[in-house]
Amino acid sequence: MTRQEIESIVTEILMDKLNISETKINLDSTLKELGADSLDEVEIVIEIEQTFTVSFPDDLEMEAQKISGLCNFIEKKFS
């Protein structure tokens, strides 16, 4: 899976869960900056984990994690 495919799928998940357009999503943004509350964060993480068959560490601060960081984590699992 390419980086571009990962970013595209993550963007689709964010658009769906946060009800925002693709133009609002910046890879340097955090989930909080995109308007996610704690429940949204949990739902997004679960969706990403199920979609990519990965598991984020429990101590990962999702609120402070940039979208690019989430994509990096996923990409490493496929390399």
C-alpha atoms as a printed R data frame, in Angstrom:
   type eleno elety resid chain resno       x      y      z
1  ATOM     1    CA   MET     A     1   0.000  0.000  0.000
2  ATOM     2    CA   THR     A     2   1.412  3.372 -1.004
3  ATOM     3    CA   ARG     A     3   1.593  6.475  1.156
4  ATOM     4    CA   GLN     A     4  -0.877  8.179 -1.176
5  ATOM     5    CA   GLU     A     5  -3.388  5.339 -0.721
6  ATOM     6    CA   ILE     A     6  -3.017  5.532  3.066
7  ATOM     7    CA   GLU     A     7  -3.551  9.298  3.088
8  ATOM     8    CA   SER     A     8  -6.571  8.942  0.822
9  ATOM     9    CA   ILE     A     9  -8.225  6.327  3.042
10 ATOM    10    CA   VAL     A    10  -7.463  8.279  6.243
11 ATOM    11    CA   THR     A    11  -8.897 11.419  4.607
12 ATOM    12    CA   GLU     A    12 -12.085  9.527  3.700
13 ATOM    13    CA   ILE     A    13 -12.437  8.314  7.298
14 ATOM    14    CA   LEU     A    14 -11.959 11.851  8.644
15 ATOM    15    CA   MET     A    15 -14.461 13.294  6.183
16 ATOM    16    CA   ASP     A    16 -17.027 10.687  7.192
17 ATOM    17    CA   LYS     A    17 -16.507 10.807 10.965
18 ATOM    18    CA   LEU     A    18 -16.119 14.582 11.283
19 ATOM    19    CA   ASN     A    19 -18.544 15.534  8.526
20 ATOM    20    CA   ILE     A    20 -16.011 17.895  6.923
21 ATOM    21    CA   SER     A    21 -14.869 18.438  3.357
22 ATOM    22    CA   GLU     A    22 -11.543 17.262  2.002
23 ATOM    23    CA   THR     A    23 -10.399 20.875  1.633
24 ATOM    24    CA   LYS     A    24 -10.438 21.320  5.417
25 ATOM    25    CA   ILE     A    25  -8.109 18.370  5.994
26 ATOM    26    CA   ASN     A    26  -4.422 19.214  6.224
27 ATOM    27    CA   LEU     A    27  -1.884 16.508  7.026
28 ATOM    28    CA   ASP     A    28  -0.219 18.900  9.477
29 ATOM    29    CA   SER     A    29  -3.452 19.305 11.450
30 ATOM    30    CA   THR     A    30  -4.319 17.416 14.597
31 ATOM    31    CA   LEU     A    31  -7.648 15.690 15.134
32 ATOM    32    CA   LYS     A    32  -8.541 18.402 17.632
33 ATOM    33    CA   GLU     A    33  -7.772 21.140 15.107
34 ATOM    34    CA   LEU     A    34 -10.139 19.404 12.693
35 ATOM    35    CA   GLY     A    35 -12.903 19.647 15.300
36 ATOM    36    CA   ALA     A    36 -12.735 16.166 16.804
37 ATOM    37    CA   ASP     A    37 -13.835 15.717 20.393
38 ATOM    38    CA   SER     A    38 -12.710 12.764 22.512
39 ATOM    39    CA   LEU     A    39 -15.536 10.513 21.275
40 ATOM    40    CA   ASP     A    40 -14.698 11.382 17.659
41 ATOM    41    CA   GLU     A    41 -11.053 10.516 18.335
42 ATOM    42    CA   VAL     A    42 -12.005  7.082 19.658
43 ATOM    43    CA   GLU     A    43 -14.286  6.399 16.690
44 ATOM    44    CA   ILE     A    44 -11.612  7.547 14.214
45 ATOM    45    CA   VAL     A    45  -8.922  5.408 15.842
46 ATOM    46    CA   ILE     A    46 -11.167  2.338 15.842
47 ATOM    47    CA   GLU     A    47 -12.068  2.888 12.182
48 ATOM    48    CA   ILE     A    48  -8.405  3.332 11.180
49 ATOM    49    CA   GLU     A    49  -7.321  0.290 13.194
50 ATOM    50    CA   GLN     A    50 -10.009 -1.887 11.615
51 ATOM    51    CA   THR     A    51  -9.422 -0.573  8.098
52 ATOM    52    CA   PHE     A    52  -5.652 -1.053  8.152
53 ATOM    53    CA   THR     A    53  -5.487 -3.949 10.641
54 ATOM    54    CA   VAL     A    54  -3.123 -2.015 12.900
55 ATOM    55    CA   SER     A    55  -3.172 -1.210 16.583
56 ATOM    56    CA   PHE     A    56  -2.097  2.144 17.947
57 ATOM    57    CA   PRO     A    57  -0.249  2.100 21.284
58 ATOM    58    CA   ASP     A    58  -2.475  2.984 24.259
59 ATOM    59    CA   ASP     A    59  -0.077  5.745 25.324
60 ATOM    60    CA   LEU     A    60  -0.251  7.529 21.963
61 ATOM    61    CA   GLU     A    61  -1.632 11.020 22.557
62 ATOM    62    CA   MET     A    62  -4.206 11.081 19.778
63 ATOM    63    CA   GLU     A    63  -5.272 14.642 20.544
64 ATOM    64    CA   ALA     A    64  -1.763 15.935 19.819
65 ATOM    65    CA   GLN     A    65  -1.042 13.546 16.934
66 ATOM    66    CA   LYS     A    66  -0.885 15.126 13.491
67 ATOM    67    CA   ILE     A    67  -2.665 13.385 10.632
68 ATOM    68    CA   SER     A    68   0.717 12.916  8.952
69 ATOM    69    CA   GLY     A    69   1.944 11.116 12.084
70 ATOM    70    CA   LEU     A    70  -0.972  8.703 11.956
71 ATOM    71    CA   CYS     A    71  -0.212  8.026  8.288
72 ATOM    72    CA   ASN     A    72   3.492  7.507  9.118
73 ATOM    73    CA   PHE     A    73   2.551  4.929 11.752
74 ATOM    74    CA   ILE     A    74   0.326  3.058  9.302
75 ATOM    75    CA   GLU     A    75   2.925  3.241  6.531
76 ATOM    76    CA   LYS     A    76   5.594  1.704  8.787
77 ATOM    77    CA   LYS     A    77   3.298 -1.253  9.461
78 ATOM    78    CA   PHE     A    78   3.161 -1.967  5.719
79 ATOM    79    CA   SER     A    79   6.876 -1.598  5.026
